[in-house]
């Protein structure tokens, strides 16, 4: 589970970095930045939901 969470966090950071790159490169004339930020939001929600489900079924120790 730790490896999955770390891998997903790295992908989220990559998506955030690519959005910054597209914002600086395109100057707001392209939709690539919006797509990259949308991917980041979806991945963040997936990570949050997986962590909540893992906590609920006691896969992750709460105490």
mmCIF file as Biopython writes it, N, C-alpha, C and O atoms, coordinates in Angstrom:
data_model
#
loop_
_atom_site.group_PDB
_atom_site.id
_atom_site.type_symbol
_atom_site.label_atom_id
_atom_site.label_alt_id
_atom_site.label_comp_id
_atom_site.label_asym_id
_atom_site.label_entity_id
_atom_site.label_seq_id
_atom_site.pdbx_PDB_ins_code
_atom_site.Cartn_x
_atom_site.Cartn_y
_atom_site.Cartn_z
_atom_site.occupancy
_atom_site.B_iso_or_equiv
_atom_site.auth_seq_id
_atom_site.auth_asym_id
_atom_site.pdbx_PDB_model_num
ATOM 1   N N  . UNK A ? 1  ? 0.823   -1.188 0.000   1.0 0.0 1  A 1 
ATOM 2   C CA . UNK A ? 1  ? 0.000   0.000  0.000   1.0 0.0 1  A 1 
ATOM 3   C C  . UNK A ? 1  ? 0.872   1.258  0.000   1.0 0.0 1  A 1 
ATOM 4   O O  . UNK A ? 1  ? 0.542   2.253  -0.645  1.0 0.0 1  A 1 
ATOM 5   N N  . UNK A ? 2  ? 1.985   1.201  0.730   1.0 0.0 2  A 1 
ATOM 6   C CA . UNK A ? 2  ? 2.858   2.371  0.785   1.0 0.0 2  A 1 
ATOM 7   C C  . UNK A ? 2  ? 3.446   2.682  -0.589  1.0 0.0 2  A 1 
ATOM 8   O O  . UNK A ? 2  ? 3.537   3.841  -0.992  1.0 0.0 2  A 1 
ATOM 9   N N  . UNK A ? 3  ? 3.838   1.637  -1.290  1.0 0.0 3  A 1 
ATOM 10  C CA . UNK A ? 3  ? 4.429   1.836  -2.619  1.0 0.0 3  A 1 
ATOM 11  C C  . UNK A ? 3  ? 3.394   2.425  -3.576  1.0 0.0 3  A 1 
ATOM 12  O O  . UNK A ? 3  ? 3.709   3.305  -4.377  1.0 0.0 3  A 1 
ATOM 13  N N  . UNK A ? 4  ? 2.155   1.932  -3.487  1.0 0.0 4  A 1 
ATOM 14  C CA . UNK A ? 4  ? 1.081   2.464  -4.338  1.0 0.0 4  A 1 
ATOM 15  C C  . UNK A ? 4  ? 0.844   3.943  -4.049  1.0 0.0 4  A 1 
ATOM 16  O O  . UNK A ? 4  ? 0.704   4.742  -4.975  1.0 0.0 4  A 1 
ATOM 17  N N  . UNK A ? 5  ? 0.797   4.309  -2.770  1.0 0.0 5  A 1 
ATOM 18  C CA . UNK A ? 5  ? 0.554   5.701  -2.394  1.0 0.0 5  A 1 
ATOM 19  C C  . UNK A ? 5  ? 1.699   6.598  -2.842  1.0 0.0 5  A 1 
ATOM 20  O O  . UNK A ? 5  ? 1.467   7.694  -3.352  1.0 0.0 5  A 1 
ATOM 21  N N  . UNK A ? 6  ? 2.928   6.140  -2.654  1.0 0.0 6  A 1 
ATOM 22  C CA . UNK A ? 6  ? 4.082   6.937  -3.063  1.0 0.0 6  A 1 
ATOM 23  C C  . UNK A ? 6  ? 4.128   7.094  -4.577  1.0 0.0 6  A 1 
ATOM 24  O O  . UNK A ? 6  ? 4.416   8.176  -5.088  1.0 0.0 6  A 1 
ATOM 25  N N  . UNK A ? 7  ? 3.845   6.012  -5.288  1.0 0.0 7  A 1 
ATOM 26  C CA . UNK A ? 7  ? 3.831   6.064  -6.748  1.0 0.0 7  A 1 
ATOM 27  C C  . UNK A ? 7  ? 2.757   7.037  -7.241  1.0 0.0 7  A 1 
ATOM 28  O O  . UNK A ? 7  ? 3.001   7.830  -8.150  1.0 0.0 7  A 1 
ATOM 29  N N  . UNK A ? 8  ? 1.583   6.971  -6.645  1.0 0.0 8  A 1 
ATOM 30  C CA . UNK A ? 8  ? 0.502   7.874  -7.041  1.0 0.0 8  A 1 
ATOM 31  C C  . UNK A ? 8  ? 0.842   9.328  -6.707  1.0 0.0 8  A 1 
ATOM 32  O O  . UNK A ? 8  ? 0.519   10.231 -7.479  1.0 0.0 8  A 1 
ATOM 33  N N  . UNK A ? 9  ? 1.485   9.559  -5.576  1.0 0.0 9  A 1 
ATOM 34  C CA . UNK A ? 9  ? 1.910   10.914 -5.233  1.0 0.0 9  A 1 
ATOM 35  C C  . UNK A ? 9  ? 2.943   11.445 -6.225  1.0 0.0 9  A 1 
ATOM 36  O O  . UNK A ? 9  ? 2.906   12.620 -6.590  1.0 0.0 9  A 1 
ATOM 37  N N  . UNK A ? 10 ? 3.855   10.592 -6.657  1.0 0.0 10 A 1 
ATOM 38  C CA . UNK A ? 10 ? 4.842   11.020 -7.652  1.0 0.0 10 A 1 
ATOM 39  C C  . UNK A ? 10 ? 4.179   11.357 -8.985  1.0 0.0 10 A 1 
ATOM 40  O O  . UNK A ? 10 ? 4.567   12.319 -9.648  1.0 0.0 10 A 1 
ATOM 41  N N  . UNK A ? 11 ? 3.190   10.575 -9.374  1.0 0.0 11 A 1 
ATOM 42  C CA . UNK A ? 11 ? 2.466   10.859 -10.616 1.0 0.0 11 A 1 
ATOM 43  C C  . UNK A ? 11 ? 1.694   12.172 -10.487 1.0 0.0 11 A 1 
ATOM 44  O O  . UNK A ? 11 ? 1.622   12.949 -11.439 1.0 0.0 11 A 1 
ATOM 45  N N  . UNK A ? 12 ? 1.121   12.419 -9.316  1.0 0.0 12 A 1 
ATOM 46  C CA . UNK A ? 12 ? 0.400   13.671 -9.073  1.0 0.0 12 A 1 
ATOM 47  C C  . UNK A ? 12 ? 1.354   14.856 -9.170  1.0 0.0 12 A 1 
ATOM 48  O O  . UNK A ? 12 ? 1.018   15.875 -9.773  1.0 0.0 12 A 1 
ATOM 49  N N  . UNK A ? 13 ? 2.540   14.730 -8.579  1.0 0.0 13 A 1 
ATOM 50  C CA . UNK A ? 13 ? 3.524   15.816 -8.664  1.0 0.0 13 A 1 
ATOM 51  C C  . UNK A ? 13 ? 4.003   16.034 -10.094 1.0 0.0 13 A 1 
ATOM 52  O O  . UNK A ? 13 ? 4.223   17.171 -10.509 1.0 0.0 13 A 1 
ATOM 53  N N  . UNK A ? 14 ? 4.165   14.948 -10.849 1.0 0.0 14 A 1 
ATOM 54  C CA . UNK A ? 14 ? 4.546   15.077 -12.252 1.0 0.0 14 A 1 
ATOM 55  C C  . UNK A ? 14 ? 3.469   15.826 -13.046 1.0 0.0 14 A 1 
ATOM 56  O O  . UNK A ? 14 ? 3.776   16.681 -13.876 1.0 0.0 14 A 1 
ATOM 57  N N  . UNK A ? 15 ? 2.220   15.495 -12.779 1.0 0.0 15 A 1 
ATOM 58  C CA . UNK A ? 15 ? 1.120   16.164 -13.462 1.0 0.0 15 A 1 
ATOM 59  C C  . UNK A ? 15 ? 1.073   17.649 -13.113 1.0 0.0 15 A 1 
ATOM 60  O O  . UNK A ? 15 ? 0.806   18.489 -13.973 1.0 0.0 15 A 1 
ATOM 61  N N  . UNK A ? 16 ? 1.333   17.963 -11.856 1.0 0.0 16 A 1 
ATOM 62  C CA . UNK A ? 16 ? 1.362   19.361 -11.439 1.0 0.0 16 A 1 
ATOM 63  C C  . UNK A ? 16 ? 2.514   20.104 -12.110 1.0 0.0 16 A 1 
ATOM 64  O O  . UNK A ? 16 ? 2.356   21.247 -12.541 1.0 0.0 16 A 1 
ATOM 65  N N  . UNK A ? 17 ? 3.660   19.458 -12.197 1.0 0.0 17 A 1 
ATOM 66  C CA . UNK A ? 17 ? 4.803   20.070 -12.870 1.0 0.0 17 A 1 
ATOM 67  C C  . UNK A ? 17 ? 4.573   20.273 -14.358 1.0 0.0 17 A 1 
ATOM 68  O O  . UNK A ? 17 ? 4.985   21.283 -14.928 1.0 0.0 17 A 1 
ATOM 69  N N  . UNK A ? 18 ? 3.914   19.309 -14.978 1.0 0.0 18 A 1 
ATOM 70  C CA . UNK A ? 18 ? 3.639   19.472 -16.407 1.0 0.0 18 A 1 
ATOM 71  C C  . UNK A ? 18 ? 2.623   20.588 -16.639 1.0 0.0 18 A 1 
ATOM 72  O O  . UNK A ? 18 ? 2.694   21.283 -17.652 1.0 0.0 18 A 1 
ATOM 73  N N  . UNK A ? 19 ? 1.689   20.766 -15.722 1.0 0.0 19 A 1 
ATOM 74  C CA . UNK A ? 19 ? 0.743   21.887 -15.849 1.0 0.0 19 A 1 
ATOM 75  C C  . UNK A ? 19 ? 1.480   23.219 -15.753 1.0 0.0 19 A 1 
ATOM 76  O O  . UNK A ? 19 ? 1.180   24.153 -16.496 1.0 0.0 19 A 1 
ATOM 77  N N  . UNK A ? 20 ? 2.440   23.306 -14.842 1.0 0.0 20 A 1 
ATOM 78  C CA . UNK A ? 20 ? 3.239   24.530 -14.737 1.0 0.0 20 A 1 
ATOM 79  C C  . UNK A ? 20 ? 4.038   24.771 -16.008 1.0 0.0 20 A 1 
ATOM 80  O O  . UNK A ? 20 ? 4.127   25.901 -16.487 1.0 0.0 20 A 1 
ATOM 81  N N  . UNK A ? 21 ? 4.613   23.716 -16.551 1.0 0.0 21 A 1 
ATOM 82  C CA . UNK A ? 21 ? 5.381   23.839 -17.793 1.0 0.0 21 A 1 
ATOM 83  C C  . UNK A ? 21 ? 4.497   24.324 -18.944 1.0 0.0 21 A 1 
ATOM 84  O O  . UNK A ? 21 ? 4.881   25.223 -19.692 1.0 0.0 21 A 1 
ATOM 85  N N  . UNK A ? 22 ? 3.313   23.723 -19.079 1.0 0.0 22 A 1 
ATOM 86  C CA . UNK A ? 22 ? 2.413   24.125 -20.157 1.0 0.0 22 A 1 
ATOM 87  C C  . UNK A ? 22 ? 1.908   25.548 -19.961 1.0 0.0 22 A 1 
ATOM 88  O O  . UNK A ? 22 ? 1.694   26.268 -20.936 1.0 0.0 22 A 1 
ATOM 89  N N  . UNK A ? 23 ? 1.716   25.961 -18.708 1.0 0.0 23 A 1 
ATOM 90  C CA . UNK A ? 23 ? 1.274   27.322 -18.452 1.0 0.0 23 A 1 
ATOM 91  C C  . UNK A ? 23 ? 2.347   28.321 -18.891 1.0 0.0 23 A 1 
ATOM 92  O O  . UNK A ? 23 ? 2.038   29.352 -19.488 1.0 0.0 23 A 1 
ATOM 93  N N  . UNK A ? 24 ? 3.594   28.010 -18.593 1.0 0.0 24 A 1 
ATOM 94  C CA . UNK A ? 24 ? 4.674   28.919 -18.960 1.0 0.0 24 A 1 
ATOM 95  C C  . UNK A ? 24 ? 4.973   28.869 -20.453 1.0 0.0 24 A 1 
ATOM 96  O O  . UNK A ? 24 ? 5.291   29.899 -21.049 1.0 0.0 24 A 1 
ATOM 97  N N  . UNK A ? 25 ? 4.880   27.701 -21.064 1.0 0.0 25 A 1 
ATOM 98  C CA . UNK A ? 25 ? 5.235   27.546 -22.472 1.0 0.0 25 A 1 
ATOM 99  C C  . UNK A ? 25 ? 4.149   28.078 -23.409 1.0 0.0 25 A 1 
ATOM 100 O O  . UNK A ? 25 ? 4.446   28.794 -24.365 1.0 0.0 25 A 1 
ATOM 101 N N  . UNK A ? 26 ? 2.890   27.729 -23.131 1.0 0.0 26 A 1 
ATOM 102 C CA . UNK A ? 26 ? 1.799   28.080 -24.045 1.0 0.0 26 A 1 
ATOM 103 C C  . UNK A ? 26 ? 1.231   29.470 -23.795 1.0 0.0 26 A 1 
ATOM 104 O O  . UNK A ? 26 ? 0.630   30.060 -24.693 1.0 0.0 26 A 1 
ATOM 105 N N  . UNK A ? 27 ? 1.406   29.989 -22.623 1.0 0.0 27 A 1 
ATOM 106 C CA . UNK A ? 27 ? 0.873   31.317 -22.330 1.0 0.0 27 A 1 
ATOM 107 C C  . UNK A ? 27 ? -0.642  31.356 -22.251 1.0 0.0 27 A 1 
ATOM 108 O O  . UNK A ? 27 ? -1.238  32.404 -22.503 1.0 0.0 27 A 1 
ATOM 109 N N  . UNK A ? 28 ? -1.271  30.266 -21.914 1.0 0.0 28 A 1 
ATOM 110 C CA . UNK A ? 28 ? -2.720  30.239 -21.757 1.0 0.0 28 A 1 
ATOM 111 C C  . UNK A ? 28 ? -3.499  30.051 -23.041 1.0 0.0 28 A 1 
ATOM 112 O O  . UNK A ? 28 ? -4.718  30.218 -23.048 1.0 0.0 28 A 1 
ATOM 113 N N  . UNK A ? 29 ? -2.836  29.710 -24.115 1.0 0.0 29 A 1 
ATOM 114 C CA . UNK A ? 29 ? -3.518  29.546 -25.396 1.0 0.0 29 A 1 
ATOM 115 C C  . UNK A ? 29 ? -3.877  28.096 -25.707 1.0 0.0 29 A 1 
ATOM 116 O O  . UNK A ? 29 ? -4.459  27.814 -26.754 1.0 0.0 29 A 1 
ATOM 117 N N  . UNK A ? 30 ? -3.539  27.185 -24.818 1.0 0.0 30 A 1 
ATOM 118 C CA . UNK A ? 30 ? -3.774  25.773 -25.060 1.0 0.0 30 A 1 
ATOM 119 C C  . UNK A ? 30 ? -4.571  25.183 -23.897 1.0 0.0 30 A 1 
ATOM 120 O O  . UNK A ? 30 ? -4.646  25.771 -22.818 1.0 0.0 30 A 1 
ATOM 121 N N  . UNK A ? 31 ? -5.163  24.016 -24.133 1.0 0.0 31 A 1 
ATOM 122 C CA . UNK A ? 31 ? -5.920  23.351 -23.074 1.0 0.0 31 A 1 
ATOM 123 C C  . UNK A ? 31 ? -5.094  22.270 -22.380 1.0 0.0 31 A 1 
ATOM 124 O O  . UNK A ? 31 ? -5.614  21.531 -21.543 1.0 0.0 31 A 1 
ATOM 125 N N  . UNK A ? 32 ? -3.811  22.178 -22.725 1.0 0.0 32 A 1 
ATOM 126 C CA . UNK A ? 32 ? -2.974  21.138 -22.119 1.0 0.0 32 A 1 
ATOM 127 C C  . UNK A ? 32 ? -2.820  21.331 -20.619 1.0 0.0 32 A 1 
ATOM 128 O O  . UNK A ? 32 ? -2.761  20.353 -19.874 1.0 0.0 32 A 1 
ATOM 129 N N  . UNK A ? 33 ? -2.754  22.587 -20.160 1.0 0.0 33 A 1 
ATOM 130 C CA . UNK A ? 33 ? -2.632  22.842 -18.738 1.0 0.0 33 A 1 
ATOM 131 C C  . UNK A ? 33 ? -3.889  22.385 -18.003 1.0 0.0 33 A 1 
ATOM 132 O O  . UNK A ? 33 ? -3.802  21.781 -16.934 1.0 0.0 33 A 1 
ATOM 133 N N  . UNK A ? 34 ? -5.040  22.668 -18.567 1.0 0.0 34 A 1 
ATOM 134 C CA . UNK A ? 34 ? -6.307  22.276 -17.942 1.0 0.0 34 A 1 
ATOM 135 C C  . UNK A ? 34 ? -6.420  20.754 -17.876 1.0 0.0 34 A 1 
ATOM 136 O O  . UNK A ? 34 ? -6.862  20.206 -16.866 1.0 0.0 34 A 1 
ATOM 137 N N  . UNK A ? 35 ? -6.027  20.079 -18.938 1.0 0.0 35 A 1 
ATOM 138 C CA . UNK A ? 35 ? -6.065  18.613 -18.937 1.0 0.0 35 A 1 
ATOM 139 C C  . UNK A ? 35 ? -5.127  18.035 -17.890 1.0 0.0 35 A 1 
ATOM 140 O O  . UNK A ? 35 ? -5.467  17.064 -17.214 1.0 0.0 35 A 1 
ATOM 141 N N  . UNK A ? 36 ? -3.957  18.625 -17.757 1.0 0.0 36 A 1 
ATOM 142 C CA . UNK A ? 36 ? -2.993  18.142 -16.779 1.0 0.0 36 A 1 
ATOM 143 C C  . UNK A ? 36 ? -3.500  18.359 -15.352 1.0 0.0 36 A 1 
ATOM 144 O O  . UNK A ? 36 ? -3.327  17.488 -14.499 1.0 0.0 36 A 1 
ATOM 145 N N  . UNK A ? 37 ? -4.113  19.492 -15.088 1.0 0.0 37 A 1 
ATOM 146 C CA . UNK A ? 37 ? -4.673  19.747 -13.762 1.0 0.0 37 A 1 
ATOM 147 C C  . UNK A ? 37 ? -5.878  18.857 -13.480 1.0 0.0 37 A 1 
ATOM 148 O O  . UNK A ? 37 ? -6.100  18.463 -12.335 1.0 0.0 37 A 1 
ATOM 149 N N  . UNK A ? 38 ? -6.656  18.538 -14.509 1.0 0.0 38 A 1 
ATOM 150 C CA . UNK A ? 38 ? -7.781  17.625 -14.336 1.0 0.0 38 A 1 
ATOM 151 C C  . UNK A ? 38 ? -7.293  16.231 -13.961 1.0 0.0 38 A 1 
ATOM 152 O O  . UNK A ? 38 ? -7.876  15.570 -13.101 1.0 0.0 38 A 1 
ATOM 153 N N  . UNK A ? 39 ? -6.231  15.796 -14.607 1.0 0.0 39 A 1 
ATOM 154 C CA . UNK A ? 39 ? -5.644  14.495 -14.267 1.0 0.0 39 A 1 
ATOM 155 C C  . UNK A ? 39 ? -5.158  14.509 -12.820 1.0 0.0 39 A 1 
ATOM 156 O O  . UNK A ? 39 ? -5.332  13.526 -12.099 1.0 0.0 39 A 1 
ATOM 157 N N  . UNK A ? 40 ? -4.554  15.610 -12.392 1.0 0.0 40 A 1 
ATOM 158 C CA . UNK A ? 40 ? -4.069  15.711 -11.021 1.0 0.0 40 A 1 
ATOM 159 C C  . UNK A ? 40 ? -5.204  15.618 -10.018 1.0 0.0 40 A 1 
ATOM 160 O O  . UNK A ? 40 ? -5.075  14.940 -8.999  1.0 0.0 40 A 1 
ATOM 161 N N  . UNK A ? 41 ? -6.305  16.284 -10.291 1.0 0.0 41 A 1 
ATOM 162 C CA . UNK A ? 41 ? -7.457  16.253 -9.385  1.0 0.0 41 A 1 
ATOM 163 C C  . UNK A ? 41 ? -8.044  14.848 -9.309  1.0 0.0 41 A 1 
ATOM 164 O O  . UNK A ? 41 ? -8.370  14.364 -8.225  1.0 0.0 41 A 1 
ATOM 165 N N  . UNK A ? 42 ? -8.178  14.197 -10.456 1.0 0.0 42 A 1 
ATOM 166 C CA . UNK A ? 42 ? -8.736  12.837 -10.473 1.0 0.0 42 A 1 
ATOM 167 C C  . UNK A ? 42 ? -7.832  11.881 -9.710  1.0 0.0 42 A 1 
ATOM 168 O O  . UNK A ? 42 ? -8.321  11.064 -8.930  1.0 0.0 42 A 1 
ATOM 169 N N  . UNK A ? 43 ? -6.524  11.966 -9.919  1.0 0.0 43 A 1 
ATOM 170 C CA . UNK A ? 43 ? -5.599  11.096 -9.202  1.0 0.0 43 A 1 
ATOM 171 C C  . UNK A ? 43 ? -5.616  11.363 -7.701  1.0 0.0 43 A 1 
ATOM 172 O O  . UNK A ? 43 ? -5.511  10.431 -6.904  1.0 0.0 43 A 1 
ATOM 173 N N  . UNK A ? 44 ? -5.747  12.625 -7.313  1.0 0.0 44 A 1 
ATOM 174 C CA . UNK A ? 44 ? -5.827  12.964 -5.891  1.0 0.0 44 A 1 
ATOM 175 C C  . UNK A ? 44 ? -7.086  12.382 -5.266  1.0 0.0 44 A 1 
ATOM 176 O O  . UNK A ? 44 ? -7.049  11.865 -4.149  1.0 0.0 44 A 1 
ATOM 177 N N  . UNK A ? 45 ? -8.186  12.464 -5.977  1.0 0.0 45 A 1 
ATOM 178 C CA . UNK A ? 45 ? -9.428  11.881 -5.467  1.0 0.0 45 A 1 
ATOM 179 C C  . UNK A ? 45 ? -9.330  10.362 -5.367  1.0 0.0 45 A 1 
ATOM 180 O O  . UNK A ? 45 ? -9.812  9.773  -4.399  1.0 0.0 45 A 1 
ATOM 181 N N  . UNK A ? 46 ? -8.715  9.730  -6.349  1.0 0.0 46 A 1 
ATOM 182 C CA . UNK A ? 46 ? -8.536  8.274  -6.306  1.0 0.0 46 A 1 
ATOM 183 C C  . UNK A ? 46 ? -7.682  7.892  -5.101  1.0 0.0 46 A 1 
ATOM 184 O O  . UNK A ? 46 ? -8.015  6.949  -4.382  1.0 0.0 46 A 1 
ATOM 185 N N  . UNK A ? 47 ? -6.594  8.609  -4.875  1.0 0.0 47 A 1 
ATOM 186 C CA . UNK A ? 47 ? -5.741  8.322  -3.732  1.0 0.0 47 A 1 
ATOM 187 C C  . UNK A ? 47 ? -6.502  8.501  -2.422  1.0 0.0 47 A 1 
ATOM 188 O O  . UNK A ? 47 ? -6.385  7.670  -1.521  1.0 0.0 47 A 1 
ATOM 189 N N  . UNK A ? 48 ? -7.272  9.567  -2.308  1.0 0.0 48 A 1 
ATOM 190 C CA . UNK A ? 48 ? -8.046  9.820  -1.094  1.0 0.0 48 A 1 
ATOM 191 C C  . UNK A ? 48 ? -9.066  8.711  -0.851  1.0 0.0 48 A 1 
ATOM 192 O O  . UNK A ? 48 ? -9.204  8.228  0.273   1.0 0.0 48 A 1 
ATOM 193 N N  . UNK A ? 49 ? -9.770  8.312  -1.888  1.0 0.0 49 A 1 
ATOM 194 C CA . UNK A ? 49 ? -10.793 7.272  -1.743  1.0 0.0 49 A 1 
ATOM 195 C C  . UNK A ? 49 ? -10.155 5.933  -1.379  1.0 0.0 49 A 1 
ATOM 196 O O  . UNK A ? 49 ? -10.672 5.214  -0.524  1.0 0.0 49 A 1 
ATOM 197 N N  . UNK A ? 50 ? -9.051  5.596  -2.013  1.0 0.0 50 A 1 
ATOM 198 C CA . UNK A ? 50 ? -8.369  4.340  -1.694  1.0 0.0 50 A 1 
ATOM 199 C C  . UNK A ? 50 ? -7.879  4.349  -0.247  1.0 0.0 50 A 1 
ATOM 200 O O  . UNK A ? 50 ? -7.990  3.339  0.448   1.0 0.0 50 A 1 
ATOM 201 N N  . UNK A ? 51 ? -7.342  5.473  0.209   1.0 0.0 51 A 1 
ATOM 202 C CA . UNK A ? 51 ? -6.878  5.557  1.596   1.0 0.0 51 A 1 
ATOM 203 C C  . UNK A ? 51 ? -8.037  5.461  2.579   1.0 0.0 51 A 1 
ATOM 204 O O  . UNK A ? 51 ? -7.904  4.828  3.626   1.0 0.0 51 A 1 
ATOM 205 N N  . UNK A ? 52 ? -9.166  6.076  2.262   1.0 0.0 52 A 1 
ATOM 206 C CA . UNK A ? 52 ? -10.336 5.995  3.144   1.0 0.0 52 A 1 
ATOM 207 C C  . UNK A ? 52 ? -10.877 4.570  3.208   1.0 0.0 52 A 1 
ATOM 208 O O  . UNK A ? 52 ? -11.213 4.086  4.289   1.0 0.0 52 A 1 
ATOM 209 N N  . UNK A ? 53 ? -10.963 3.903  2.080   1.0 0.0 53 A 1 
ATOM 210 C CA . UNK A ? 53 ? -11.441 2.513  2.059   1.0 0.0 53 A 1 
ATOM 211 C C  . UNK A ? 53 ? -10.466 1.610  2.803   1.0 0.0 53 A 1 
ATOM 212 O O  . UNK A ? 53 ? -10.886 0.720  3.544   1.0 0.0 53 A 1 
ATOM 213 N N  . UNK A ? 54 ? -9.175  1.830  2.612   1.0 0.0 54 A 1 
ATOM 214 C CA . UNK A ? 54 ? -8.176  1.018  3.307   1.0 0.0 54 A 1 
ATOM 215 C C  . UNK A ? 54 ? -8.262  1.203  4.816   1.0 0.0 54 A 1 
ATOM 216 O O  . UNK A ? 54 ? -8.099  0.244  5.570   1.0 0.0 54 A 1 
ATOM 217 N N  . UNK A ? 55 ? -8.514  2.417  5.255   1.0 0.0 55 A 1 
ATOM 218 C CA . UNK A ? 55 ? -8.670  2.671  6.680   1.0 0.0 55 A 1 
ATOM 219 C C  . UNK A ? 55 ? -9.948  2.031  7.198   1.0 0.0 55 A 1 
ATOM 220 O O  . UNK A ? 55 ? -9.963  1.483  8.300   1.0 0.0 55 A 1 
ATOM 221 N N  . UNK A ? 56 ? -11.005 2.093  6.427   1.0 0.0 56 A 1 
ATOM 222 C CA . UNK A ? 56 ? -12.294 1.536  6.847   1.0 0.0 56 A 1 
ATOM 223 C C  . UNK A ? 56 ? -12.221 0.024  7.027   1.0 0.0 56 A 1 
ATOM 224 O O  . UNK A ? 56 ? -12.810 -0.513 7.965   1.0 0.0 56 A 1 
ATOM 225 N N  . UNK A ? 57 ? -11.515 -0.663 6.152   1.0 0.0 57 A 1 
ATOM 226 C CA . UNK A ? 57 ? -11.437 -2.125 6.260   1.0 0.0 57 A 1 
ATOM 227 C C  . UNK A ? 57 ? -10.235 -2.561 7.105   1.0 0.0 57 A 1 
ATOM 228 O O  . UNK A ? 57 ? -9.863  -3.734 7.115   1.0 0.0 57 A 1 
ATOM 229 N N  . UNK A ? 58 ? -9.639  -1.604 7.806   1.0 0.0 58 A 1 
ATOM 230 C CA . UNK A ? 58 ? -8.491  -1.839 8.704   1.0 0.0 58 A 1 
ATOM 231 C C  . UNK A ? 58 ? -7.275  -2.411 7.983   1.0 0.0 58 A 1 
ATOM 232 O O  . UNK A ? 58 ? -6.497  -3.157 8.578   1.0 0.0 58 A 1 
ATOM 233 N N  . UNK A ? 59 ? -7.109  -2.077 6.738   1.0 0.0 59 A 1 
ATOM 234 C CA . UNK A ? 59 ? -5.887  -2.454 6.029   1.0 0.0 59 A 1 
ATOM 235 C C  . UNK A ? 59 ? -4.740  -1.571 6.479   1.0 0.0 59 A 1 
ATOM 236 O O  . UNK A ? 59 ? -3.583  -1.992 6.511   1.0 0.0 59 A 1 
ATOM 237 N N  . UNK A ? 60 ? -5.083  -0.325 6.831   1.0 0.0 60 A 1 
ATOM 238 C CA . UNK A ? 60 ? -4.124  0.620  7.389   1.0 0.0 60 A 1 
ATOM 239 C C  . UNK A ? 60 ? -4.443  0.748  8.871   1.0 0.0 60 A 1 
ATOM 240 O O  . UNK A ? 60 ? -5.597  0.949  9.248   1.0 0.0 60 A 1 
ATOM 241 N N  . UNK A ? 61 ? -3.439  0.634  9.695   1.0 0.0 61 A 1 
ATOM 242 C CA . UNK A ? 61 ? -3.628  0.719  11.142  1.0 0.0 61 A 1 
ATOM 243 C C  . UNK A ? 61 ? -4.031  2.141  11.539  1.0 0.0 61 A 1 
ATOM 244 O O  . UNK A ? 61 ? -3.342  3.099  11.188  1.0 0.0 61 A 1 
ATOM 245 N N  . UNK A ? 62 ? -5.128  2.283  12.262  1.0 0.0 62 A 1 
ATOM 246 C CA . UNK A ? 62 ? -5.646  3.590  12.648  1.0 0.0 62 A 1 
ATOM 247 C C  . UNK A ? 62 ? -4.983  4.154  13.901  1.0 0.0 62 A 1 
ATOM 248 O O  . UNK A ? 62 ? -4.882  5.372  14.047  1.0 0.0 62 A 1 
ATOM 249 N N  . UNK A ? 63 ? -4.545  3.316  14.777  1.0 0.0 63 A 1 
ATOM 250 C CA . UNK A ? 63 ? -4.136  3.769  16.093  1.0 0.0 63 A 1 
ATOM 251 C C  . UNK A ? 63 ? -2.746  4.196  16.179  1.0 0.0 63 A 1 
ATOM 252 O O  . UNK A ? 63 ? -2.289  4.600  17.247  1.0 0.0 63 A 1 
#
